[in-house]
Amino acid sequence: QALAQEGRRSYCERARPRPHIISSYWTDHPFEQVLCSPATLAGLFNQKTTAIAPLAASIGSRLTCPATFLLIVNSSHSPNMTVPVVDGAPGDFSGPIHFYLYGKYQDPAFHRIKVAMEHLSKQIPDAQCTIKAFFETQFEQNLKYIVGKYGSSFNQCKPSAPIVWAETNDSILYFLNETRFMQWCLKQFRYEDNTRLIFYKRIGNKTLAAARAETGRSYCAFSVQIGEEAKELVQIELFDEECPVLAKNFLDLLAKDSFQGTPVHRVKANSWIQAGDLVDGSGVHSEAANGGFLRDESFVVEHDRAGLIGMANHGQDTNGSQFYITLRDLPFLDRKWVIIGRVISGMRTMLRVNKVALKNERPVQDVRIFAEPEYSVVGTLQNQTK
């Protein structure tokens, strides 16, 4: 009945050819999406089940090229309906399997899945896992890369949840969230985890603290206020190993009373956001925390991505108080302006600043920055340079 009601819709869409077959297991809506090859689709038709027969009649004539197709089956259509195991959908499989997990250091869902994957990789023959943890901003950047690489069901990925998938010899299983993956583990391997969430939250907080300490770098933060809106936090990791003097200067600038409420005086749309004139916010003044200018310490880090923070200057060795945050790769600034760190949390706030109304590259409404001294931590690398 559901298929008949949607008769005018295409239940078989041609998808971009990919080296793997991708399945989406247990999505949030009542339809299960399965990306499968024409041969697999034909195999489903040969099953001649009540669910597949009307579908075969409506779209069979469209199987005209060797591509991958999207089949949508209403899994709640009938209690007697049986859906055959298709390309990584629930059911038995043989051969090696590789689990993948990308997430944020502090995310409790990431740590719950991590424990499950590590256990399964030890218990299942020919199983292995790749687990990578990131700071918030770096996770969001990797998420975009993964979605661009795999497409299809991976387009459902959200920054608020870890990315979870598994690969076998002939298929890729994508899991929408932690719940879907844990349900799959229970169904496939009888693995269950009843640990309280607060336990994984503690693990997440400890993991984040350990990750920061391991780098030896300094960390700081400031909040951004657009107009009269609530302040939003932006956290920074400083590259002390490359620019110890400029990193220390930035920490000292945050500690100055004149930094509080300093305006964002320039927004180069979709390129960078600039602030740090502690005198009058006009963009004309720039002086180091202890006066004068500082030299260009290092050009090792290139302007190859969004979320980098550097010192704006008006010529060689004229670094003062003005800084900028990149919104994309800016290769023309390489060897001209020095990168001193990166945004590790709050990049979405900077993207909001990028969208404010401008006049001559200056925000029409006030966009102000406030130091958050409680987040400042001087790293061991900074202490070694003294």
N, C-alpha and C positions, 0 to 999 in steps of 0.2 A: 504493500500500500504506500509506504514512504517513497519507494522508487517510482511508483506510478505518479504520485503527486508532483514529483520533481522531474517528470518526463522530458520537459523542455530543456533541462540543464544537461550539460555535458558531464557524464560520469567517467569519462576517459579523456584526459587532457594530455597532449604531448608535452613531455618534460624535457629539459636539457639533458643530452646524453652525458653520462658520468661513468667513471671507471668502476663504480660500485653500485649495487642496488640498495636503496635506502628504505627502511620501514619505519613508520611512526607507530609506536605501540602505546595504546591507551591515551588518547588525547582527551582534552577536557569536554569536547562535544560528543554527541551520541554516535558519531561516525568514526570508524577507524580508517585512517588513510594508509594505504600500502602502495609504495612505488615498486612496480614490478615490471619485468621484461615481457614482451609479447608472448614468448614461449610459456612463461609462467601463467600469464593471463589465460592463454589457450588451455592450459592444464586445468585452471579453475572452471572454465566453461565445460570441459569434458566431465567434470564432476556431476554436472546436470542437477545441482541442488536447487531447491525452490528459490533460494536467494539469488543464484547466479543466472538461472535460465532467462528471466526477463531482461536482465542486464546484457546478456550475450546477444539477444535479438536486437537490442537497441543500438549497440555500439560495435558489433562484430565487423561491420563493413568499414570501420575506420582504421582497422589494423593494417595500414598500407606501407609502413616503413619500419626499419629496424631501430626503433627508438625505445625509450623507457616511458611507461604510462602510469597515470595516477588512477587507481581504482578506489572508489569510496563505497563501503559496504555498511549498511545500517545494522550494527551488531545487536541492537535491541529490537529488531523487527519481529522475531518470533522466538519463543523459548525452545522450539525444536530445530532452529536453524543451526547449522554447523558450518564454520568457516575453516577451510583447510589451512594447514600451516604454510605460510607463504614468506619466503625470503626474509628470514629473521624475525618473523612474528612468533608468538608464544608457541612453544613445542620443543621437542627434542632436537638437538643438533650434534654433529660430530665434527671432529677436527679442532684445530687451535682457535682460541678466542682471545682477543686483546681488548681490555677495558681501558677507557680514557676518562679522565676527570680533570676539569679545569675549574678553579674557584678562587674565592678570596680567603686570605689567611684567617680572618676572624669569623667566617661564616659557619655556624654549627651544622647546617645541612651538608656542607662540604666535608666536614670531619666525620659525620655519620656514614656518608657514602664511601669515604676513604677507608674507614675501618672494614666495611663490607667488601670492598674491592681487594684489599690486601688479604683478607681471609680467603676469599674465593680463589685468588690467584695461587694460593698455597694448596688449596684443597682440590682444585680441578686440574687434571692433566692437560698439558699444553696451553695453560692459561697464563697470561701476564697482564700487568697493568702499568699505565703511564699516568702519573698524578702530578699536577703542577698547581702551585698556589701563588697568588699574586696580590699586590696591593690593589685597592679598588679601581683606580684609573687604569692600571696596566691590565687588569682583568677585562675591563670594558673594551680596551683596544684589541686584546686577543679574541674576545667574543666576536667582534666585527670581522676579524680575519677568518675564524672558523666558519661563521655564517657564509662569508663570501666563498670559501673553499668548497663547502658541501651543499649549500643552498637547501632547497626543498623543505623538509620538516624542520631543519635547523633554523629556519626563519622564525620559529616560535620561541627561540631563546630569548631570555630576559636578563637584564643586568642584575636583577635581584636574586637570581638562582644560579647555581653552578651548572656547567655544561657537562652532560653525561652521555656517553655513547659507547658502543662496543662493536668490534669488527670481527667477522669470521672470514673464511676463505672466499665466500661469495656474497656477503651481505654486510650491511651496517645497521645496527639497531640504535635508534635515537630515543632517549627518554626525556620526557618533557620536564620532569622535576624529581625531587627526592622521593616523593611518594610513589611515583610510577616505577622508579628503579627498585625500591624496596619491595613493592608488590611482585615485580618480576623475579627478584631474588628468591622470594618465598615460593613462588610458583615453580620456578625452574630447579632450585637447589635446596629448598626448605630452609633457607637462611632467614632468620628473624632477629631483630634488634629492638628490645624493649627498654633500652637505656633512656633515662630522663634527659630531656633537651638541655636542661641547665648544666649537665655534665659536659656536653659538647660545646656549650657557650664558654665555659671556663677553659676548655682546651683551645678554643679559637682565640681567646684573649691572650693566653700564654704563648700561643704560636706566633701571633702578631708581634708581641713584645720581643720574642726570641729572634724573629726575622729582622727586626730593626737593630737589635743589639749585635747580631752577627755581621751586619754590614760595616759597623764602626762609624757610620755616617751620622751627621747631625740632622735633627728634625725640628720643624717649627710649623706654625700655622697662623693664618689670619682669617678674619671673617669679612664677607662682602655684603654690603647693604645697598639694594637698588631702591631708590626713592625712600618711601616709608615702610617698605616691606621688612620682614624679619631677616636678621643676619643669617648667612649661610657659611658654614666652615669650609675652608680650603687648606689642606695639609700638604706640606712640602718636605721632600727629602733633598738634602744638600750634598753635592759631590765634593766632600772635603779632600779626597785623595787627589783630585785634579786642581781644585781652586781653594786651598785652605784659607787664604787671606780674604778673598772675596766672599767666601761662605761665612767667615767670622764677621765680616762687615755687614752682611745681611742680617745676621742675628743681632748685632748691635743696633742696626737701624730699627728693628722691631721693638727694641727695648726703649727707644727714645719716645718721650711724650709727644713730640711733634708728628710722630707717625700716625697716631690715632686720628682716624677720620680723614686721612689723606685721600684725595679724589683720584679716580681713574680719569686721566686727562686726555687719553687718546685710545681710540678703538679703530684699528685698521681692519675693517670688516673681513672676516674669514681668514685673517692672517695672524694678528697678534693684539694683545691688550697691554697697555702701558700705563704705569703709575710711578709714584715715588718722588714727586716734587714736594718736599717737606716744607717749603717756604710759603708758597701761595697757591700751589696746585696748577699753575699756568703751564707747566712743562718746560719752562726756561731754566729752572735751577736744578742742579744735581751736585751734591757734595757728599763725600764719604762720611761715615759716622764720626770719625775723628778729624774731619776736615780734609780739604784737598782732594786729589784724585788718586786712584789706585791703578796699577799697571794691568795689562791683559795677561793673566796667568797661564791660561791654556786654551787651545782651540781643538783639543782632542775630541770633545763631544760635538757632533754635528747637529744642525737643525734639520733632523730627518723625520720628525713626528710632532703631533700635537702634545701639549702638556709639559713642555720644557720651560724652565724659568732661567732668564739670563739678565745680564746688566746692560742697559742701554747706554750708549756713549755718543760723543760727537767728534770722534777721532781716536787715534791710537793712544792707549794708556790714559783714558779720561773717564774711568769708571767711578761713579759717585753713589747717588741714592736711587736713581731711576732704574726700574726693572721692567721686564715684560714677560708675558706668558704666551707661548706659541699656540695657534689654533690649527696649524697644519705644518707640513714640512716647508722650510724656508731656506733652501740651499744658498741663495744669494747673500745670506747673512753669515755664512761660514767664514771663519777667519777675520771677521769684522767685529761681531759682538760675541761675548763669552757666555757660554751656558754654565750655570753654577748649580743647577739642581733640576728637579722635576716635580710635578704635581702627583701625589699618590692617592688623593681623595678630594672630591669636590670639583672635578673637572666639569661636571654638568652645570655647576654654578657659573663657571667662566663662559661656557657656551651660551648661557642666558644673557650674560653681559654683552656678548657678541651680537645679540639680537635687539638691543635697546635702540631707540631712535637716536640718530646722530645729526650733528650739524658741524661741518668742517672736521670730521673725524673725532668730534668731542660729544660725549653723551648729552642729550638734551636735559634729562633729569639727573640728579646727583647719583653717582655710584661711588660709594666711599669704602675704604678698607680700614679695618681695625685689627691691631695685633692681638693675638691670644697667647700671652706669655706662659700660661700653664702647660702649653703643648711644646714648648721649646726644650730640646734635649741636646746637649753638646756631646758629639760622638767621640769615641776613643781616637779616631784618626785626627780630629781637631786638636785633641790634647797632646798628641805626639809631635805636632808641629810647633809647639810652644818652646 
